[in-house]
Amino acid sequence: MTGQAGTEVLVVILHGVGGRGAHLEELAALIAPHLPGATFACPDAPQPCDWDAQGRQWFSMTGINGRNRPPRLRAARAGFDTLLQQTIADAGFAGRLNRVALVGFSQGAIMSVDAVMTGRWPVAALAALSGRLVRTGPVVPGPPVILSHGLDDPVIPADDALRAARHWGASGRPVDLHLWTGLGHWFDDRVAESTAAFLRRTLWPAP
């Protein structure tokens, strides 16, 4: 975690399957100069990864398909919510979700999207990087959203971002969609800069 106690914004960055929170500290470092004084937290997912003893996961990907993904996601909510609640409390932002932003990558994006879409976590902003929308129910009113995806992503096709943007747009939710050429299943300076710009204008709107 970076930043100082008492800062006014918390950005929680959530990793993908097989990763660790430390793997996304690079992304936090790229965003931080654009959000002076913000606090960043990059927690580890609660479950050990099925196929990598050093990694973590939000839910199992073994034998995953379109049919069993939604129930696995629903089953993972309790662990996700407990971890996020503790992370926010540890950073001193309990009761201040209007100053909290979620930035999720891959499976972390799937969990973050679900947390916001279901209304469980009414945070100030959501950035979903290389993720997908897993439909488990209606979309409730919520914060501004940015979807960012590499056009060369071999893991989760960019079409998933397009479908999510259409689905959320039809529900009246503001969505900022960015599709990046020459980018696979990861992030780069362009993703970091666009995410930082989105967070800055959302968390610190012009008077």
N, C-alpha and C positions, 0 to 999 in steps of 0.2 A: 504494500500500500504506500502511496506517495502523497505528498501534500502536507498541510498543517492542520492541527485541530482547530475547529471553529470556522473552517472555510465554508463557503455557502453552497457549494455544489459537490455532489458525489456521483462519480461515474463508475458503475459496476460493469466490468468486462468479463464475459462468460465464454469459456473455451469450448472447443468441439470434442467429439468422442476420441479417446486415446491421448488427449492432450492434458496439460496441466495449466493452472492459472499463470504460472511463470512464463509460459510460452507466449502469452499475449501482453506481457509487460513491454515488449517492443512497440506494440500498437499504442499502449498508454503513453509511452515516451514520445511518439510521433504526434499524438493529440495534445499532450499537456501544454506545449508552448502557446497553443491557441486558446487555452482556458486557464489563464493565470490564477493561481490560488485554489484550483479545484483539487479535490481528493479523488484518488483512483484506487479501486479494489479489484483484484483479479483472483477470486477464490477458486479452489479445486472443487470439481463435481463430487457428489457424495459416494458414488459407486466406483469400485475398481473396474478397470476396463477388461472386457472379456478376453481380449487377445494381446494385451500389453500390460505386464505387471507394474510397469512404471507409470502408466497412464490412468486416467479417470474417465468416467462416462456418466451421463445423466440418465440414460436408459440403454438397455442392451440392443445391439444391432445384429446379433446372431439370428439369422433366418428372418430378418426384417422384410416386410412387404407392406403394400398399401392397406391390407386388411388388418394386420396386427399392430401397425404403427400407432393409430389413435389410442387403443387401450393401453399400450405401453407408455405413451405420453401421459395419459391420465394417471396411471399408477406412479409415475415419477413426480407428480406435482407436490406431494407431501414433502419429499426430500428436498426438492427445489425450494419450496416456500420456507422451510425451516432454515436452510442454509442462507437464503437471501435475507430473511428477517434478522439472522444473527450478524451477517455481514454489514447490513445497514445500521444495526444497533452499535456494533463495535466501532463504526466510523462516526458515531454521534449524530446520526440522521434519523433516528426513530421518531415517528410522528411528523416527519418532514418529507414525505414522498414527492411533494411538489418541487423539491430541489434535488431529486434523484433521477438519473438517466441510466437506462440499461443499454449496453452494447453487447450483442451476442454474435458469436461466429459459429457457423455450421450447426452442430447440435445445440450449442449454446444459444444460437439465434432461434432455433425451433422452440426451445423452452421459453425464451424471452418473449417471442411472439405470442405463444400460448398464454403466458402470464398476463400480458397486456390485453390480448383479445378477449379473454374471459372476464376481465374486470377485476381479477384478484389483486393486481398490482397497478394501481392508478398513478404511475410515475409521471414525471414531466416530459420525458422523451424516450423514444425507442429507436435504436439503430440495429438493423438485422443485416449481417454480412454473410453472404454465401449460405443462406438458410432456405427454409421452405415453410409454407403455411400448411399445417396439419389441421384439417377441419374437424373440430369436435363439438361445434355448436355455433350459435349466432355471434356476430361481432358486436361488442358493446361500445358505446362512445368512449373515446380515450384520447391519448396525447398524439402529437404529430409523430410521424414515422418516416424513417429513411430506409430504403431497401437498396443494398449495394451488392453487385454480383459480377463475377468475371464471365465474359462470353465464352471463354475456353475452359470453363470449369468441368472436369471430367467426373466429379463426384456427385454434385447436385446441379443439374442443367440450369442455365440461365432462364429457361422457360418457366421454371418454378417461381422466379421473382416476378415475371410478367403476370402469371396467374394470380399471385398473391396481391399484386398492385391492383389488378382488375377487381378482385374479390373485395378488397378493402375499400377501393374507390366507390364501388357500387353500394357500400354500406355507409357512405358519407364520411369516411375517415380520410383526413389529409395524408397523402403519401408522396414522398419524394423518391423517385426511382432513378438509379444510376446503374448502367450496364457498361462494363469496361472491356475494351479490346486488349488482347494480349495478356489477359489475366486468367489464371486457373483458380484452384480452390485455396485461396489465400487472400492476403491484402497487400497493398503497396502504398507508396506515398500519395497517389491519387485518392485512394479509398480513405486514408487517414485524413487528408486535407478536407475532403468533402464531408466526412463525418464530423470533423471538428467544426467546420463552418455551420453545419446543421445544428449541432449542439449549442454553439455560441448564440446563434440567432433565436433558438428556441428557449434556452435558459436565461439569456440576457437580451430580451427583445428591445429594440430601439424605442425610446420614449415617444 
